[in-house]
Amino acid sequence: MDKRSTHWADVLIWLEKVANSCETKEQAKNCERLVWNFHRKYQKDIGLATCFDNTRDIDRKLMDLTLPSFYLKKNNS
């Protein structure tokens, strides 16, 4: 990520792009760390509840990648 903006909304857009590009369990785990870093950095600015609300869809995408059912579906196809 280029250092263009540190506004939380810009970072959230970047996080969504990273999450959408994840294809493996390892990539999803690394992206989860980025999401937690987002929470730590911006919880004082926008509130922890807002952080979790804004990253809910990202968390769902990452969870789908890390669940064993994803691998079963992908390998059987």
PyMOL Python script that loads the backbone (N, CA, C, O; Angstrom):
from pymol import cmd

cmd.read_pdbstr("""\
ATOM      1  N   MET A   1       0.845  -1.174   0.000  1.00  0.00           N
ATOM      2  CA  MET A   1       0.000   0.000   0.000  1.00  0.00           C
ATOM      3  C   MET A   1       0.882   1.226   0.000  1.00  0.00           C
ATOM      4  O   MET A   1       1.748   1.381   0.861  1.00  0.00           O
ATOM      5  N   ASP A   2       0.665   2.080  -0.949  1.00  0.00           N
ATOM      6  CA  ASP A   2       1.402   3.332  -0.975  1.00  0.00           C
ATOM      7  C   ASP A   2       0.933   4.215   0.158  1.00  0.00           C
ATOM      8  O   ASP A   2      -0.219   4.143   0.586  1.00  0.00           O
ATOM      9  N   LYS A   3       1.830   5.041   0.635  1.00  0.00           N
ATOM     10  CA  LYS A   3       1.469   5.933   1.731  1.00  0.00           C
ATOM     11  C   LYS A   3       0.794   7.171   1.140  1.00  0.00           C
ATOM     12  O   LYS A   3       1.393   8.243   1.053  1.00  0.00           O
ATOM     13  N   ARG A   4      -0.431   7.003   0.749  1.00  0.00           N
ATOM     14  CA  ARG A   4      -1.192   8.113   0.190  1.00  0.00           C
ATOM     15  C   ARG A   4      -2.129   8.705   1.222  1.00  0.00           C
ATOM     16  O   ARG A   4      -2.251   9.926   1.324  1.00  0.00           O
ATOM     17  N   SER A   5      -2.786   7.863   1.979  1.00  0.00           N
ATOM     18  CA  SER A   5      -3.757   8.338   2.942  1.00  0.00           C
ATOM     19  C   SER A   5      -3.779   7.400   4.138  1.00  0.00           C
ATOM     20  O   SER A   5      -3.642   6.186   3.992  1.00  0.00           O
ATOM     21  N   THR A   6      -3.952   7.971   5.312  1.00  0.00           N
ATOM     22  CA  THR A   6      -4.085   7.154   6.514  1.00  0.00           C
ATOM     23  C   THR A   6      -5.490   7.295   7.094  1.00  0.00           C
ATOM     24  O   THR A   6      -5.744   6.871   8.222  1.00  0.00           O
ATOM     25  N   HIS A   7      -6.388   7.882   6.335  1.00  0.00           N
ATOM     26  CA  HIS A   7      -7.767   7.995   6.790  1.00  0.00           C
ATOM     27  C   HIS A   7      -8.357   6.596   6.889  1.00  0.00           C
ATOM     28  O   HIS A   7      -8.113   5.757   6.022  1.00  0.00           O
ATOM     29  N   TRP A   8      -9.122   6.343   7.922  1.00  0.00           N
ATOM     30  CA  TRP A   8      -9.622   4.992   8.183  1.00  0.00           C
ATOM     31  C   TRP A   8     -10.467   4.450   7.033  1.00  0.00           C
ATOM     32  O   TRP A   8     -10.437   3.248   6.769  1.00  0.00           O
ATOM     33  N   ALA A   9     -11.216   5.302   6.348  1.00  0.00           N
ATOM     34  CA  ALA A   9     -12.063   4.827   5.245  1.00  0.00           C
ATOM     35  C   ALA A   9     -11.208   4.372   4.063  1.00  0.00           C
ATOM     36  O   ALA A   9     -11.541   3.387   3.404  1.00  0.00           O
ATOM     37  N   ASP A  10     -10.118   5.075   3.790  1.00  0.00           N
ATOM     38  CA  ASP A  10      -9.213   4.665   2.712  1.00  0.00           C
ATOM     39  C   ASP A  10      -8.535   3.338   3.042  1.00  0.00           C
ATOM     40  O   ASP A  10      -8.364   2.483   2.174  1.00  0.00           O
ATOM     41  N   VAL A  11      -8.156   3.181   4.290  1.00  0.00           N
ATOM     42  CA  VAL A  11      -7.540   1.929   4.728  1.00  0.00           C
ATOM     43  C   VAL A  11      -8.547   0.792   4.634  1.00  0.00           C
ATOM     44  O   VAL A  11      -8.187  -0.322   4.253  1.00  0.00           O
ATOM     45  N   LEU A  12      -9.787   1.054   4.972  1.00  0.00           N
ATOM     46  CA  LEU A  12     -10.832   0.035   4.886  1.00  0.00           C
ATOM     47  C   LEU A  12     -11.046  -0.412   3.441  1.00  0.00           C
ATOM     48  O   LEU A  12     -11.224  -1.604   3.187  1.00  0.00           O
ATOM     49  N   ILE A  13     -11.032   0.508   2.509  1.00  0.00           N
ATOM     50  CA  ILE A  13     -11.166   0.159   1.089  1.00  0.00           C
ATOM     51  C   ILE A  13     -10.006  -0.725   0.656  1.00  0.00           C
ATOM     52  O   ILE A  13     -10.196  -1.703  -0.068  1.00  0.00           O
ATOM     53  N   TRP A  14      -8.799  -0.377   1.104  1.00  0.00           N
ATOM     54  CA  TRP A  14      -7.627  -1.181   0.781  1.00  0.00           C
ATOM     55  C   TRP A  14      -7.752  -2.589   1.375  1.00  0.00           C
ATOM     56  O   TRP A  14      -7.418  -3.575   0.719  1.00  0.00           O
ATOM     57  N   LEU A  15      -8.235  -2.675   2.626  1.00  0.00           N
ATOM     58  CA  LEU A  15      -8.423  -3.974   3.266  1.00  0.00           C
ATOM     59  C   LEU A  15      -9.409  -4.845   2.485  1.00  0.00           C
ATOM     60  O   LEU A  15      -9.205  -6.051   2.352  1.00  0.00           O
ATOM     61  N   GLU A  16     -10.460  -4.242   1.978  1.00  0.00           N
ATOM     62  CA  GLU A  16     -11.436  -4.988   1.182  1.00  0.00           C
ATOM     63  C   GLU A  16     -10.797  -5.541  -0.092  1.00  0.00           C
ATOM     64  O   GLU A  16     -11.080  -6.670  -0.492  1.00  0.00           O
ATOM     65  N   LYS A  17      -9.941  -4.750  -0.722  1.00  0.00           N
ATOM     66  CA  LYS A  17      -9.248  -5.215  -1.920  1.00  0.00           C
ATOM     67  C   LYS A  17      -8.323  -6.378  -1.591  1.00  0.00           C
ATOM     68  O   LYS A  17      -8.245  -7.351  -2.342  1.00  0.00           O
ATOM     69  N   VAL A  18      -7.626  -6.274  -0.471  1.00  0.00           N
ATOM     70  CA  VAL A  18      -6.728  -7.356  -0.065  1.00  0.00           C
ATOM     71  C   VAL A  18      -7.532  -8.616   0.222  1.00  0.00           C
ATOM     72  O   VAL A  18      -7.158  -9.704  -0.217  1.00  0.00           O
ATOM     73  N   ALA A  19      -8.631  -8.479   0.956  1.00  0.00           N
ATOM     74  CA  ALA A  19      -9.471  -9.643   1.296  1.00  0.00           C
ATOM     75  C   ALA A  19     -10.047 -10.289   0.039  1.00  0.00           C
ATOM     76  O   ALA A  19     -10.118 -11.515  -0.046  1.00  0.00           O
ATOM     77  N   ASN A  20     -10.452  -9.493  -0.921  1.00  0.00           N
ATOM     78  CA  ASN A  20     -11.016 -10.040  -2.157  1.00  0.00           C
ATOM     79  C   ASN A  20      -9.969 -10.773  -2.987  1.00  0.00           C
ATOM     80  O   ASN A  20     -10.312 -11.646  -3.784  1.00  0.00           O
ATOM     81  N   SER A  21      -8.705 -10.431  -2.811  1.00  0.00           N
ATOM     82  CA  SER A  21      -7.653 -11.081  -3.583  1.00  0.00           C
ATOM     83  C   SER A  21      -7.129 -12.354  -2.922  1.00  0.00           C
ATOM     84  O   SER A  21      -6.344 -13.080  -3.533  1.00  0.00           O
ATOM     85  N   CYS A  22      -7.536 -12.636  -1.710  1.00  0.00           N
ATOM     86  CA  CYS A  22      -7.062 -13.828  -0.998  1.00  0.00           C
ATOM     87  C   CYS A  22      -7.606 -15.091  -1.651  1.00  0.00           C
ATOM     88  O   CYS A  22      -8.789 -15.184  -1.980  1.00  0.00           O
ATOM     89  N   GLU A  23      -6.712 -16.063  -1.830  1.00  0.00           N
ATOM     90  CA  GLU A  23      -7.112 -17.337  -2.417  1.00  0.00           C
ATOM     91  C   GLU A  23      -6.731 -18.528  -1.552  1.00  0.00           C
ATOM     92  O   GLU A  23      -7.289 -19.611  -1.728  1.00  0.00           O
ATOM     93  N   THR A  24      -5.803 -18.359  -0.631  1.00  0.00           N
ATOM     94  CA  THR A  24      -5.358 -19.468   0.204  1.00  0.00           C
ATOM     95  C   THR A  24      -5.620 -19.164   1.673  1.00  0.00           C
ATOM     96  O   THR A  24      -5.882 -18.027   2.066  1.00  0.00           O
ATOM     97  N   LYS A  25      -5.540 -20.220   2.462  1.00  0.00           N
ATOM     98  CA  LYS A  25      -5.740 -20.085   3.899  1.00  0.00           C
ATOM     99  C   LYS A  25      -4.670 -19.179   4.506  1.00  0.00           C
ATOM    100  O   LYS A  25      -4.970 -18.379   5.393  1.00  0.00           O
ATOM    101  N   GLU A  26      -3.442 -19.294   4.044  1.00  0.00           N
ATOM    102  CA  GLU A  26      -2.352 -18.477   4.557  1.00  0.00           C
ATOM    103  C   GLU A  26      -2.573 -16.998   4.262  1.00  0.00           C
ATOM    104  O   GLU A  26      -2.336 -16.142   5.114  1.00  0.00           O
ATOM    105  N   GLN A  27      -3.027 -16.708   3.055  1.00  0.00           N
ATOM    106  CA  GLN A  27      -3.321 -15.327   2.697  1.00  0.00           C
ATOM    107  C   GLN A  27      -4.439 -14.774   3.563  1.00  0.00           C
ATOM    108  O   GLN A  27      -4.387 -13.622   3.995  1.00  0.00           O
ATOM    109  N   ALA A  28      -5.444 -15.590   3.816  1.00  0.00           N
ATOM    110  CA  ALA A  28      -6.560 -15.152   4.656  1.00  0.00           C
ATOM    111  C   ALA A  28      -6.090 -14.873   6.079  1.00  0.00           C
ATOM    112  O   ALA A  28      -6.522 -13.897   6.693  1.00  0.00           O
ATOM    113  N   LYS A  29      -5.211 -15.719   6.607  1.00  0.00           N
ATOM    114  CA  LYS A  29      -4.684 -15.497   7.963  1.00  0.00           C
ATOM    115  C   LYS A  29      -3.893 -14.199   8.039  1.00  0.00           C
ATOM    116  O   LYS A  29      -4.009 -13.460   9.017  1.00  0.00           O
ATOM    117  N   ASN A  30      -3.099 -13.918   7.028  1.00  0.00           N
ATOM    118  CA  ASN A  30      -2.343 -12.661   7.009  1.00  0.00           C
ATOM    119  C   ASN A  30      -3.275 -11.460   6.909  1.00  0.00           C
ATOM    120  O   ASN A  30      -3.032 -10.427   7.533  1.00  0.00           O
ATOM    121  N   CYS A  31      -4.328 -11.595   6.134  1.00  0.00           N
ATOM    122  CA  CYS A  31      -5.293 -10.513   6.014  1.00  0.00           C
ATOM    123  C   CYS A  31      -6.031 -10.298   7.333  1.00  0.00           C
ATOM    124  O   CYS A  31      -6.353  -9.164   7.687  1.00  0.00           O
ATOM    125  N   GLU A  32      -6.301 -11.387   8.064  1.00  0.00           N
ATOM    126  CA  GLU A  32      -6.920 -11.246   9.387  1.00  0.00           C
ATOM    127  C   GLU A  32      -6.048 -10.410  10.309  1.00  0.00           C
ATOM    128  O   GLU A  32      -6.553  -9.609  11.096  1.00  0.00           O
ATOM    129  N   ARG A  33      -4.733 -10.598  10.211  1.00  0.00           N
ATOM    130  CA  ARG A  33      -3.819  -9.773  11.018  1.00  0.00           C
ATOM    131  C   ARG A  33      -3.932  -8.301  10.624  1.00  0.00           C
ATOM    132  O   ARG A  33      -3.878  -7.420  11.482  1.00  0.00           O
ATOM    133  N   LEU A  34      -4.086  -8.041   9.344  1.00  0.00           N
ATOM    134  CA  LEU A  34      -4.253  -6.653   8.895  1.00  0.00           C
ATOM    135  C   LEU A  34      -5.544  -6.053   9.448  1.00  0.00           C
ATOM    136  O   LEU A  34      -5.581  -4.881   9.823  1.00  0.00           O
ATOM    137  N   VAL A  35      -6.590  -6.856   9.495  1.00  0.00           N
ATOM    138  CA  VAL A  35      -7.866  -6.381  10.037  1.00  0.00           C
ATOM    139  C   VAL A  35      -7.714  -6.058  11.519  1.00  0.00           C
ATOM    140  O   VAL A  35      -8.204  -5.029  11.985  1.00  0.00           O
ATOM    141  N   TRP A  36      -7.033  -6.938  12.264  1.00  0.00           N
ATOM    142  CA  TRP A  36      -6.820  -6.665  13.689  1.00  0.00           C
ATOM    143  C   TRP A  36      -5.957  -5.425  13.897  1.00  0.00           C
ATOM    144  O   TRP A  36      -6.178  -4.666  14.841  1.00  0.00           O
ATOM    145  N   ASN A  37      -4.977  -5.215  13.024  1.00  0.00           N
ATOM    146  CA  ASN A  37      -4.177  -3.989  13.116  1.00  0.00           C
ATOM    147  C   ASN A  37      -5.043  -2.762  12.851  1.00  0.00           C
ATOM    148  O   ASN A  37      -4.863  -1.722  13.484  1.00  0.00           O
ATOM    149  N   PHE A  38      -5.976  -2.885  11.922  1.00  0.00           N
ATOM    150  CA  PHE A  38      -6.922  -1.803  11.648  1.00  0.00           C
ATOM    151  C   PHE A  38      -7.717  -1.478  12.912  1.00  0.00           C
ATOM    152  O   PHE A  38      -7.882  -0.312  13.269  1.00  0.00           O
ATOM    153  N   HIS A  39      -8.206  -2.523  13.583  1.00  0.00           N
ATOM    154  CA  HIS A  39      -8.972  -2.321  14.823  1.00  0.00           C
ATOM    155  C   HIS A  39      -8.127  -1.605  15.877  1.00  0.00           C
ATOM    156  O   HIS A  39      -8.579  -0.653  16.512  1.00  0.00           O
ATOM    157  N   ARG A  40      -6.903  -2.078  16.047  1.00  0.00           N
ATOM    158  CA  ARG A  40      -6.037  -1.460  17.068  1.00  0.00           C
ATOM    159  C   ARG A  40      -5.749   0.007  16.763  1.00  0.00           C
ATOM    160  O   ARG A  40      -5.768   0.852  17.657  1.00  0.00           O
ATOM    161  N   LYS A  41      -5.483   0.299  15.496  1.00  0.00           N
ATOM    162  CA  LYS A  41      -5.094   1.665  15.133  1.00  0.00           C
ATOM    163  C   LYS A  41      -6.259   2.652  15.198  1.00  0.00           C
ATOM    164  O   LYS A  41      -6.082   3.791  15.630  1.00  0.00           O
ATOM    165  N   TYR A  42      -7.441   2.226  14.773  1.00  0.00           N
ATOM    166  CA  TYR A  42      -8.540   3.176  14.619  1.00  0.00           C
ATOM    167  C   TYR A  42      -9.632   3.075  15.677  1.00  0.00           C
ATOM    168  O   TYR A  42     -10.615   3.813  15.606  1.00  0.00           O
ATOM    169  N   GLN A  43      -9.492   2.192  16.647  1.00  0.00           N
ATOM    170  CA  GLN A  43     -10.543   2.063  17.658  1.00  0.00           C
ATOM    171  C   GLN A  43     -10.716   3.328  18.489  1.00  0.00           C
ATOM    172  O   GLN A  43     -11.825   3.625  18.933  1.00  0.00           O
ATOM    173  N   LYS A  44      -9.648   4.069  18.705  1.00  0.00           N
ATOM    174  CA  LYS A  44      -9.769   5.308  19.473  1.00  0.00           C
ATOM    175  C   LYS A  44     -10.392   6.430  18.642  1.00  0.00           C
ATOM    176  O   LYS A  44     -11.069   7.307  19.179  1.00  0.00           O
ATOM    177  N   ASP A  45     -10.160   6.395  17.337  1.00  0.00           N
ATOM    178  CA  ASP A  45     -10.683   7.446  16.462  1.00  0.00           C
ATOM    179  C   ASP A  45     -12.166   7.270  16.156  1.00  0.00           C
ATOM    180  O   ASP A  45     -12.936   8.228  16.234  1.00  0.00           O
ATOM    181  N   ILE A  46     -12.569   6.048  15.807  1.00  0.00           N
ATOM    182  CA  ILE A  46     -13.953   5.839  15.374  1.00  0.00           C
ATOM    183  C   ILE A  46     -14.733   4.908  16.296  1.00  0.00           C
ATOM    184  O   ILE A  46     -15.938   4.734  16.116  1.00  0.00           O
ATOM    185  N   GLY A  47     -14.074   4.317  17.265  1.00  0.00           N
ATOM    186  CA  GLY A  47     -14.746   3.419  18.197  1.00  0.00           C
ATOM    187  C   GLY A  47     -14.603   1.970  17.771  1.00  0.00           C
ATOM    188  O   GLY A  47     -14.632   1.655  16.582  1.00  0.00           O
ATOM    189  N   LEU A  48     -14.452   1.100  18.742  1.00  0.00           N
ATOM    190  CA  LEU A  48     -14.242  -0.311  18.445  1.00  0.00           C
ATOM    191  C   LEU A  48     -15.468  -0.945  17.784  1.00  0.00           C
ATOM    192  O   LEU A  48     -15.331  -1.761  16.873  1.00  0.00           O
ATOM    193  N   ALA A  49     -16.650  -0.574  18.238  1.00  0.00           N
ATOM    194  CA  ALA A  49     -17.869  -1.137  17.642  1.00  0.00           C
ATOM    195  C   ALA A  49     -17.972  -0.763  16.165  1.00  0.00           C
ATOM    196  O   ALA A  49     -18.373  -1.589  15.345  1.00  0.00           O
ATOM    197  N   THR A  50     -17.622   0.447  15.826  1.00  0.00           N
ATOM    198  CA  THR A  50     -17.647   0.888  14.430  1.00  0.00           C
ATOM    199  C   THR A  50     -16.610   0.140  13.612  1.00  0.00           C
ATOM    200  O   THR A  50     -16.859  -0.221  12.461  1.00  0.00           O
ATOM    201  N   CYS A  51     -15.447  -0.093  14.205  1.00  0.00           N
ATOM    202  CA  CYS A  51     -14.414  -0.873  13.512  1.00  0.00           C
ATOM    203  C   CYS A  51     -14.940  -2.258  13.160  1.00  0.00           C
ATOM    204  O   CYS A  51     -14.800  -2.713  12.024  1.00  0.00           O
ATOM    205  N   PHE A  52     -15.550  -2.928  14.146  1.00  0.00           N
ATOM    206  CA  PHE A  52     -16.072  -4.262  13.897  1.00  0.00           C
ATOM    207  C   PHE A  52     -17.216  -4.243  12.885  1.00  0.00           C
ATOM    208  O   PHE A  52     -17.322  -5.144  12.054  1.00  0.00           O
ATOM    209  N   ASP A  53     -18.064  -3.232  12.950  1.00  0.00           N
ATOM    210  CA  ASP A  53     -19.159  -3.121  11.980  1.00  0.00           C
ATOM    211  C   ASP A  53     -18.621  -2.955  10.560  1.00  0.00           C
ATOM    212  O   ASP A  53     -19.142  -3.548   9.616  1.00  0.00           O
ATOM    213  N   ASN A  54     -17.582  -2.146  10.422  1.00  0.00           N
ATOM    214  CA  ASN A  54     -17.025  -1.867   9.099  1.00  0.00           C
ATOM    215  C   ASN A  54     -16.261  -3.044   8.517  1.00  0.00           C
ATOM    216  O   ASN A  54     -16.139  -3.157   7.297  1.00  0.00           O
ATOM    217  N   THR A  55     -15.744  -3.923   9.369  1.00  0.00           N
ATOM    218  CA  THR A  55     -14.962  -5.055   8.868  1.00  0.00           C
ATOM    219  C   THR A  55     -15.740  -6.371   8.886  1.00  0.00           C
ATOM    220  O   THR A  55     -15.163  -7.425   8.617  1.00  0.00           O
ATOM    221  N   ARG A  56     -17.007  -6.333   9.189  1.00  0.00           N
ATOM    222  CA  ARG A  56     -17.807  -7.563   9.281  1.00  0.00           C
ATOM    223  C   ARG A  56     -17.798  -8.353   7.981  1.00  0.00           C
ATOM    224  O   ARG A  56     -17.596  -9.567   8.004  1.00  0.00           O
ATOM    225  N   ASP A  57     -18.013  -7.691   6.847  1.00  0.00           N
ATOM    226  CA  ASP A  57     -18.030  -8.391   5.556  1.00  0.00           C
ATOM    227  C   ASP A  57     -16.665  -8.984   5.222  1.00  0.00           C
ATOM    228  O   ASP A  57     -16.578 -10.083   4.673  1.00  0.00           O
ATOM    229  N   ILE A  58     -15.613  -8.265   5.550  1.00  0.00           N
ATOM    230  CA  ILE A  58     -14.260  -8.764   5.325  1.00  0.00           C
ATOM    231  C   ILE A  58     -14.030 -10.015   6.162  1.00  0.00           C
ATOM    232  O   ILE A  58     -13.485 -11.003   5.671  1.00  0.00           O
ATOM    233  N   ASP A  59     -14.445  -9.972   7.422  1.00  0.00           N
ATOM    234  CA  ASP A  59     -14.277 -11.125   8.311  1.00  0.00           C
ATOM    235  C   ASP A  59     -15.009 -12.350   7.773  1.00  0.00           C
ATOM    236  O   ASP A  59     -14.499 -13.466   7.867  1.00  0.00           O
ATOM    237  N   ARG A  60     -16.193 -12.152   7.215  1.00  0.00           N
ATOM    238  CA  ARG A  60     -16.953 -13.279   6.643  1.00  0.00           C
ATOM    239  C   ARG A  60     -16.223 -13.893   5.461  1.00  0.00           C
ATOM    240  O   ARG A  60     -16.150 -15.116   5.339  1.00  0.00           O
ATOM    241  N   LYS A  61     -15.680 -13.045   4.588  1.00  0.00           N
ATOM    242  CA  LYS A  61     -14.936 -13.555   3.438  1.00  0.00           C
ATOM    243  C   LYS A  61     -13.734 -14.368   3.888  1.00  0.00           C
ATOM    244  O   LYS A  61     -13.456 -15.439   3.349  1.00  0.00           O
ATOM    245  N   LEU A  62     -13.024 -13.847   4.879  1.00  0.00           N
ATOM    246  CA  LEU A  62     -11.830 -14.532   5.363  1.00  0.00           C
ATOM    247  C   LEU A  62     -12.191 -15.828   6.074  1.00  0.00           C
ATOM    248  O   LEU A  62     -11.467 -16.818   5.972  1.00  0.00           O
ATOM    249  N   MET A  63     -13.293 -15.825   6.786  1.00  0.00           N
ATOM    250  CA  MET A  63     -13.722 -17.042   7.472  1.00  0.00           C
ATOM    251  C   MET A  63     -14.091 -18.125   6.462  1.00  0.00           C
ATOM    252  O   MET A  63     -13.804 -19.302   6.680  1.00  0.00           O
ATOM    253  N   ASP A  64     -14.716 -17.737   5.376  1.00  0.00           N
ATOM    254  CA  ASP A  64     -15.054 -18.705   4.332  1.00  0.00           C
ATOM    255  C   ASP A  64     -13.802 -19.364   3.766  1.00  0.00           C
ATOM    256  O   ASP A  64     -13.821 -20.544   3.417  1.00  0.00           O
ATOM    257  N   LEU A  65     -12.720 -18.607   3.675  1.00  0.00           N
ATOM    258  CA  LEU A  65     -11.475 -19.167   3.156  1.00  0.00           C
ATOM    259  C   LEU A  65     -10.784 -20.087   4.153  1.00  0.00           C
ATOM    260  O   LEU A  65     -10.088 -21.020   3.753  1.00  0.00           O
ATOM    261  N   THR A  66     -10.966 -19.840   5.425  1.00  0.00           N
ATOM    262  CA  THR A  66     -10.250 -20.628   6.428  1.00  0.00           C
ATOM    263  C   THR A  66     -11.030 -21.841   6.908  1.00  0.00           C
ATOM    264  O   THR A  66     -10.451 -22.728   7.535  1.00  0.00           O
ATOM    265  N   LEU A  67     -12.321 -21.903   6.633  1.00  0.00           N
ATOM    266  CA  LEU A  67     -13.115 -23.054   7.061  1.00  0.00           C
ATOM    267  C   LEU A  67     -12.817 -24.272   6.193  1.00  0.00           C
ATOM    268  O   LEU A  67     -12.607 -24.133   4.988  1.00  0.00           O
ATOM    269  N   PRO A  68     -12.797 -25.442   6.779  1.00  0.00           N
ATOM    270  CA  PRO A  68     -12.538 -26.658   5.995  1.00  0.00           C
ATOM    271  C   PRO A  68     -13.565 -26.896   4.889  1.00  0.00           C
ATOM    272  O   PRO A  68     -13.230 -27.498   3.870  1.00  0.00           O
ATOM    273  N   SER A  69     -14.793 -26.444   5.063  1.00  0.00           N
ATOM    274  CA  SER A  69     -15.824 -26.666   4.043  1.00  0.00           C
ATOM    275  C   SER A  69     -15.449 -26.009   2.718  1.00  0.00           C
ATOM    276  O   SER A  69     -15.828 -26.500   1.655  1.00  0.00           O
ATOM    277  N   PHE A  70     -14.718 -24.918   2.773  1.00  0.00           N
ATOM    278  CA  PHE A  70     -14.273 -24.256   1.546  1.00  0.00           C
ATOM    279  C   PHE A  70     -13.358 -25.192   0.749  1.00  0.00           C
ATOM    280  O   PHE A  70     -13.489 -25.316  -0.468  1.00  0.00           O
ATOM    281  N   TYR A  71     -12.436 -25.844   1.452  1.00  0.00           N
ATOM    282  CA  TYR A  71     -11.504 -26.726   0.768  1.00  0.00           C
ATOM    283  C   TYR A  71     -12.194 -27.961   0.210  1.00  0.00           C
ATOM    284  O   TYR A  71     -11.830 -28.451  -0.860  1.00  0.00           O
ATOM    285  N   LEU A  72     -13.187 -28.463   0.930  1.00  0.00           N
ATOM    286  CA  LEU A  72     -13.920 -29.616   0.437  1.00  0.00           C
ATOM    287  C   LEU A  72     -14.682 -29.279  -0.841  1.00  0.00           C
ATOM    288  O   LEU A  72     -14.686 -30.064  -1.790  1.00  0.00           O
ATOM    289  N   LYS A  73     -15.321 -28.119  -0.868  1.00  0.00           N
ATOM    290  CA  LYS A  73     -16.073 -27.708  -2.057  1.00  0.00           C
ATOM    291  C   LYS A  73     -15.133 -27.491  -3.234  1.00  0.00           C
ATOM    292  O   LYS A  73     -15.423 -27.916  -4.352  1.00  0.00           O
ATOM    293  N   LYS A  74     -14.007 -26.831  -2.984  1.00  0.00           N
ATOM    294  CA  LYS A  74     -13.091 -26.484  -4.050  1.00  0.00           C
ATOM    295  C   LYS A  74     -12.408 -27.746  -4.622  1.00  0.00           C
ATOM    296  O   LYS A  74     -12.230 -27.865  -5.835  1.00  0.00           O
ATOM    297  N   ASN A  75     -12.037 -28.663  -3.753  1.00  0.00           N
ATOM    298  CA  ASN A  75     -11.351 -29.868  -4.211  1.00  0.00           C
ATOM    299  C   ASN A  75     -12.291 -30.851  -4.902  1.00  0.00           C
ATOM    300  O   ASN A  75     -11.857 -31.629  -5.752  1.00  0.00           O
ATOM    301  N   ASN A  76     -13.565 -30.822  -4.547  1.00  0.00           N
ATOM    302  CA  ASN A  76     -14.522 -31.740  -5.181  1.00  0.00           C
ATOM    303  C   ASN A  76     -15.033 -31.209  -6.507  1.00  0.00           C
ATOM    304  O   ASN A  76     -15.607 -31.967  -7.289  1.00  0.00           O
ATOM    305  N   SER A  77     -14.842 -29.952  -6.774  1.00  0.00           N
ATOM    306  CA  SER A  77     -15.347 -29.360  -8.027  1.00  0.00           C
ATOM    307  C   SER A  77     -14.486 -29.705  -9.205  1.00  0.00           C
ATOM    308  O   SER A  77     -14.776 -29.284 -10.326  1.00  0.00           O
TER     309      SER A  77
END
""", "prot")
cmd.dss("prot")
cmd.show_as("cartoon", "prot")
cmd.util.cbc("prot")
cmd.orient("prot")
